[in-house]
């Protein structure tokens, strides 16, 4: 089985050669404006534009929990918009993350990545605003991407700012 690599860094700047897919979790209400998507939008406008159009035309497409769209942003790099979050707020049914949708998305992504010969790069998906727990997400990553032989790197964000000087 392929191993999972966890490093400090920025998932929007994948540390790998060859084709790459940057994966992240989106919500099912069409919201784009907080969390990791801001880092994506700072680098490339296409993933946000595609996500908003995909949501707007959802009556005529597959948009919904468990769906994935790959958006090419460079000749060898794609962003995977994965719908695995119900809404944006924690409610009576718990946090917005939907683990079944994460699994469905990652199974689909494994197929895309294999077809492209790509590695996958991501933050700790679903563990920020979506409220998920890495202890539940990591096994899903292992059972989907790694089991399919897709090299996967998880990035723990490291601020680009230098530490403040001591007085």
C-alpha positions in Angstrom: 0.0 0.0 0.0 1.1 3.5 -0.7 2.1 5.6 2.3 0.6 8.8 3.5 3.0 11.7 3.8 2.3 14.5 6.2 4.4 17.7 6.0 4.3 21.3 7.0 3.6 23.6 4.1 1.0 25.0 1.7 -1.3 22.5 -0.1 -1.8 25.0 -2.9 1.9 24.7 -3.7 2.3 20.9 -4.0 5.8 19.5 -3.3 5.9 16.9 -6.1 6.9 16.3 -9.6 4.5 15.2 -12.3 0.7 15.5 -12.4 -0.9 16.7 -9.2 -4.4 17.1 -7.8 -5.1 19.5 -4.9 -8.2 18.2 -3.1 -10.5 20.1 -0.7 -13.9 19.9 0.8 -16.8 22.2 -0.3 -20.3 22.6 1.1 -23.6 21.7 -0.6 -25.1 25.2 -0.5 -22.8 26.9 -2.9 -20.8 28.9 -0.4 -17.2 29.8 -1.2 -15.5 32.4 0.9 -13.9 31.0 4.1 -11.2 28.5 4.9 -8.9 26.8 2.5 -10.9 28.0 -0.6 -9.5 31.5 0.0 -6.0 30.1 -0.5 -7.1 28.4 -3.7 -8.8 31.6 -5.0 -5.7 33.7 -4.3 -3.8 31.4 -6.7 -6.4 30.6 -9.4 -9.9 32.0 -10.2 -11.0 28.9 -12.1 -12.0 26.5 -9.2 -14.3 29.1 -7.6 -15.9 30.1 -10.9 -16.5 26.4 -11.8 -17.9 25.6 -8.3 -20.3 28.5 -8.4 -21.5 27.6 -12.0 -21.8 23.9 -11.0 -23.9 24.9 -8.0 -26.0 27.4 -10.0 -26.8 24.7 -12.6 -27.3 21.9 -10.0 -30.8 21.1 -11.3 -29.1 19.8 -14.5 -26.0 18.2 -13.2 -24.5 15.9 -10.4 -23.9 18.6 -7.8 -24.6 17.3 -4.3 -23.0 15.5 -1.4 -20.3 13.0 -2.7 -19.8 14.7 -6.0 -16.3 15.7 -7.3 -15.3 18.1 -10.1 -11.7 18.5 -11.3 -10.7 21.9 -12.5 -7.4 22.2 -14.4 -5.4 25.2 -13.2 -1.9 24.5 -14.7 -0.8 22.0 -17.4 0.0 19.4 -14.7 -2.2 20.5 -11.8 -6.0 20.2 -11.1 -8.1 21.3 -8.1 -10.7 18.7 -6.9 -13.8 20.5 -5.6 -15.3 17.7 -3.4 -18.8 18.3 -2.0 -18.7 16.6 1.5 -20.2 19.2 3.8 -23.9 19.7 4.5 -24.4 23.4 4.9 -21.9 25.6 6.9 -23.2 25.5 10.5 -23.1 22.9 13.2 -26.7 21.9 14.0 -28.7 19.2 15.7 -27.1 16.6 13.4 -23.6 17.7 14.4 -20.9 19.5 12.4 -21.3 20.1 8.6 -18.9 17.3 7.5 -20.4 14.2 6.1 -18.0 11.3 6.4 -19.9 9.1 3.9 -19.6 11.9 1.3 -15.9 12.2 2.0 -15.5 8.5 1.3 -17.5 8.8 -1.9 -15.5 11.8 -3.0 -12.2 10.2 -2.3 -13.2 7.0 -4.1 -14.0 9.1 -7.2 -10.9 11.1 -6.8 -8.8 7.9 -6.6 -10.1 7.0 -10.1 -9.3 10.4 -11.5 -5.8 10.5 -10.0 -5.0 7.0 -11.2 -6.2 7.9 -14.8 -4.0 11.1 -14.7 -1.1 9.4 -13.1 -1.3 12.1 -10.4 -0.4 12.4 -6.8 -3.0 14.0 -4.4 -2.2 17.0 -2.2 -4.5 18.4 0.5 -4.9 20.0 3.9 -6.5 17.9 6.6 -9.7 17.9 4.6 -13.0 18.3 6.5 -11.2 19.2 9.7 -11.5 23.0 9.6 -14.8 24.8 9.1 -16.5 21.5 8.3 -15.8 20.4 11.9 -14.6 16.9 11.1 -12.0 14.9 13.1 -8.8 13.7 11.5 -9.1 10.5 13.4 -12.2 9.7 11.3 -10.9 11.2 8.0 -7.4 9.6 7.9 -8.7 6.0 7.7 -11.0 7.0 4.8 -7.9 8.5 3.0 -6.1 5.2 3.6 -9.0 3.0 2.4 -9.6 5.1 -0.8 -6.6 6.9 -2.1 -3.8 4.9 -0.6 -5.4 1.6 -1.2 -5.7 2.6 -4.9 -2.0 3.3 -5.0 -2.3 7.1 -5.2 0.6 8.9 -3.6 -1.0 11.3 -1.1 0.5 14.3 0.9 -1.3 16.1 3.6 -0.1 19.6 4.4 -0.2 21.2 7.9 -0.3 24.9 7.1 2.8 26.8 7.9 2.4 30.6 8.0 4.6 32.3 5.4 5.2 35.1 7.9 8.4 34.9 9.9 8.0 34.6 13.7 7.8 37.9 15.6 11.1 39.2 16.9 11.6 38.9 20.7 11.9 42.1 22.6 
